[in-house]
Each structure stands twice: as C-alpha cells, then as structure tokens.
Amino acid sequence: MLFNSLVFLLIFLPAAWLGHAAVLRAAPRLRTAYLVLVSFVFYGFFDLRFVPLLGASILLNWLLAGAFVRSGRKPLVAAGIAANLLLLGIFKYLDFFADLLTLLPGVTLPRYGLAFPLGISFFTFQHITYLSDLQSGRTAHVGLLDYALYIAFFPRIIAGPLVRPAELFPQLAERPAPPSPESVARGLALLVFGLSKKVFIGDPLGTYVDPIYARVAAGTDPTMLEAWQAMLGYTFQLYFDFSGYTDMALGLALLFGIVLPQNFDAPYRSVSIQDFWRRWHITLSFFLRDYLYIPFGGNRHGLPRQVLALFATMALGGLWHGAGWTFVAWGALHGAALGLHLLWRKAGRSMPKAAGWALTFAFVALAWVLFRAPSFEAATAVYVGLTGLTAAGIGSAPLEFWQLLALAVALATLGPTAWKLSRGLPPLRWAGALVALLLAAVLLKVGDDTNADFIYAQF
C-alpha cells in the first residue's frame, strides 16, 4: 500500500486518522497501542509474511535491551547489534557474499534468492541506534509499545527518515493530546507537496530514464543524448522521489501529532561534497557519522586516520544501499571525495561558490550513474556515451524531457523546499484552497496512472 495510491489516500489514511482522533477522545492512554496496531496493519499490506519477522525483531531487541539495563553487561549490546546485522545479511546480502566465496578455487554455493522484507535496512539501523544509545546513556529503556512504535511507525518504516530515540521518546512521554490545527495544516501541506514532487516530476522523469538503463543493461549502447538524459534524469528523479517520500512521511507524522526530523535541505544547492552530505539524507549522514565514522576514529587520531575513516564509512554506507559492487564503488567515490575535500580545507585552500557548486553537482550526478546502473558494464556504457565516443552517435532526446528537466532543475536549485514552504504558508483561506486544488490534481493523476514504487523502498 503505497503513499501514492488511492487505497492509502482515500481509505487507509482517513480511517486511521479518524480512529486516532476517537482514541484520543475516549482513551488517550491507548494512543501508542493504536498507532502500533495501525503501523502493523500498514506493513502487512505489503507482505503479511514479514509481519512476524518485524514483530519478533522488536520483541527480541526490547528484551535484550531490558537484560542489558538490569545486568549492565555490554556484551549483550554487542551481541544484539551482531544479531541485527546477521539478520540483515541473511535477507539482503546472502547471495552477494555467496558470489564472493565462489571466486575461491573449488567453492560452489547456490543463490538463495530470498524475498526482501521491505524496510529491513531502516528498521535494522533503528534497532542498532537504540542499543548503542542505551549503552552510551543517550537514551533510557522504554516500554514495549513505545519501542514498537519507534521501530514500526508507519510513515517512516519503509524508507525513513532514521530517527534517534531522543527525538521520539520524549514526544511519546507527553500527555496525549490532539494535534494542533497548525500541525494538521502543515502535515497536510507536506503530504500534498511530497505527493506532487513524486507524481508530477519524479515518476515522469522515470519514464524517460528507466527504458534507457534497461536497454543499456541488455547490451545496447546509448547515444550521447540518451546518456545525458539517463544521468541528468536520474539525478532529479531520485531527488524528487526520495525527498517527496520524506515530505510525505513528515507530513503524515504531523497528522498524528508526531514530529520527525528533516531529511533533505536543497542538496543540489551544495557548494562542496561535505555540504552535500549535510543536506542529502540528513538522518543517514548523522547515523554514519555517529555509529561508524566516530567509532572508526573520526578526527581524533590524525589526518591519515581521519581520511581512512571517511573512506571506510562511505564505502560501507554504499554497501548498505544495495548488495552490489556498484553501490560499494559509489560509496567509495564519495568517501574519496570527502577525503580530498578535507585535505583541501586543511591546506587552507578555498574556492568560489559558483565553482564549488558546479564541481559538486557534476561529481554527484556522475556518481549517481554507478548508483543506478545494474553493473559496471552498464555504468561504463553510460559514461562513454556521455562523451559521444560510441558508434551510437549523438541521437536525440524528447523535447518534453528537457522541459520537465528544466522544471526539476529550477525547483531543486532555486525554488523553496517543501519543508520551508509548509512552514511559511499563511493561515488564510486562499492558501488552504491552493493546497486543496493541488491535492485534487494529485488524486486525479494517481487515479489515472500506474503508481510507481518509491525508489528507496528497494533498499
């Protein structure tokens, strides 16, 4: 049940919200239990087979956390983190590691092709965050229902944002009260803006990008303009799809009186690669910094160790995105770029903002080819196609694509973000009417088209 489906928008969401309002009036103490139930129903719509897996992971991590609090034994936390990573490894990386082992002489292993539980990458990180913060004293052990909601809250379980315990548990500890009219209005605005970004820009861009990558994967070289269409189109398809999902997640949470952290802040306006990672998938950047980069040594053991920590952190971050060497290479490229940026700053060098923006955007867009391509061969074909040095020639690209791309570029680099726009809407009837009209247009579009999955739901 996708956020961009009529079933969700016209049936599930209204029913869940009205039920939430009724619970707040009749039995406020049951609010958390109600939201947990709604979240499991939502998750079950995707695949009932994995509801027991989600429930068991929540229960076992909560019990282990309680055992740690009672005993103070740190090996319990280490064992819990290892168990979570093992579960993720079985479902997401079993075939990847089997392929690696088959490179050894005489080793033959089957490919299992296990079904992939949606959201497992995200809720695994949430378990690890809780256990780590519990051990370090950054959070306290909470009740089972609070913990279940922390892991399974339906607006964010599939593709984030990643939430720290300290960002959610204080909200759950407050006396339950109906969300304010301002929160509801802002939540609806974020939901509509996020939907609009996906259905009017992200998905249409995908119709121009996906066929090219499919042909390249099948061994057909792209023309020069097709290669540029694939690279630039995906750069903005991914942004409007994923940031649109985040806007929807934040908006949906506000409708239920819960504030989730911002996850995007106009990343394609970044003037350095460091600036980019402060603006793109912000909650993942915080996770990588706090739970990988700092434990790897961070900036506490000299410059060579810091550069190595950046590289290792981003390479592992790439692997987290997908079980493939192209993802590792994408992450490693970003790790190398962050290391070079660090060395540049340590040398006291500077760069005009315009040049910094151009270099950053060019690097990020080129690196997205590795992120999107199904293999190194496909990525190489796109890179060579960008230069025009193929027998396929220059080719052509539809005018409609360039018009859509121009709109995407303008909104991503010049227009206000949905986060700021939702905060700046005046409490006037005309503003509400504009949001309502936009919602009506979205519903017509959703009802007319085939609804595309969210890209990050695959990770």
TAQUITA-V558707 format. One line per field, one symbol per residue. phi: phi as a letter, one per 30 degrees, with the letter a starting at -180 (. if undefined). psi: psi as a letter, one per 20 degrees, with the letter a starting at -180 (. if undefined). burial: b if it has 9 or more other C-alpha atoms within 8 Angstrom, else e. A space follows every 10 residues. Layout:
# TAQUITA-V558707
phi: ???
psi: ???
burial: ???
This chain:
# TAQUITA-V558707
phi: .decbddddc bddedddddd dddddcaedc eddddddedd deddddadec dddddddddd dddddddddd ciddeddddd dddddddddd dcbddddddd ddddeicbbd cchddcdeid ddddddeddd ddddddidbc dbddddddde dceddbddbi ddbdeddcee dddddebedd eddddddddd ddddeddddc bddedddcce ddddddddjc dddddddddd ddddeceddd ddddededdd dddddcibcc ddbbbhddcd cadddeddcc heddeddddd cbedddkhcc bjdedddddd ddddddddde dadaddddde dddddddddd dddddddidb aeeddddddd dddddddddd ddddaddddd dddddddidb ddidiabded dddddddddd ddcbdddded dddcdddbdd dddddddddd ddddddddcd ddddedddc
psi: oqhlqhgghi fgggghghhg hgghggmhij gggghggggh gghhhgohhj ghgggghggh hgggghhghh hjohhggghg gggghggghg hhjghghghg hiiqpjppqq phlqqoppjh hghghggggg gghghijirq prrggghhhh gjphhjhgka qppqgihghh hhiqppqqqq hgggghgggg gggggghghh ggghhhhhgg hghggghijp pqrghhghgg ghghghgggh gghggggggg ggghhjkppq qqiqmmhjjq jrhghgiihp lghhggghgh iggghihcki krgghgghgg ggghghhghh hqmqhhgggg hhghggghgh gghgghijqr pqhghggggg ggggghhhgh hhqirhgggh hgghhhijlr ihagbrqqhh ghgggggggg hhhhrqqhgh hhhipqmqhh ghhggggggg hghggghhrp pqqpgiii.
burial: eeebbbebbe bbbbebbeeb bebbeeebeb bbebbbebbb ebbbeebeeb beeeeeebbe bbebbbbbee eeeeebbeeb beebbeebbe bbbbbbebbe bbeeeeeeee eeeeeeebbb bbbbbbbbbb bbbbbeeebe eeeebbbbbb bbbbbbbbbb bbbbbebbbe ebeeebeebe eebbebbbbb bbbbbbbbbe bbbbbbebbb ebbebbbeee bbbbbbbbbb bbbbbbbbbb bbbbbbbbbb bbbbbbbbeb bbbbebbebb bbbebbbbbb bbbbbebbbb bbbbeebbbe eeeebbbbbb bbbbbbbbbb ebbeebbbbb bbbbbbbbbe bbebbeeeee eeeebbbbbb beeebbbbbb bebebbebbe bbbbbbebeb ebbebebeee bbebbeebbb bbbeeebbbe bbeeeeeeee bbeebeebbe ebbebbbeee eeebbebeb
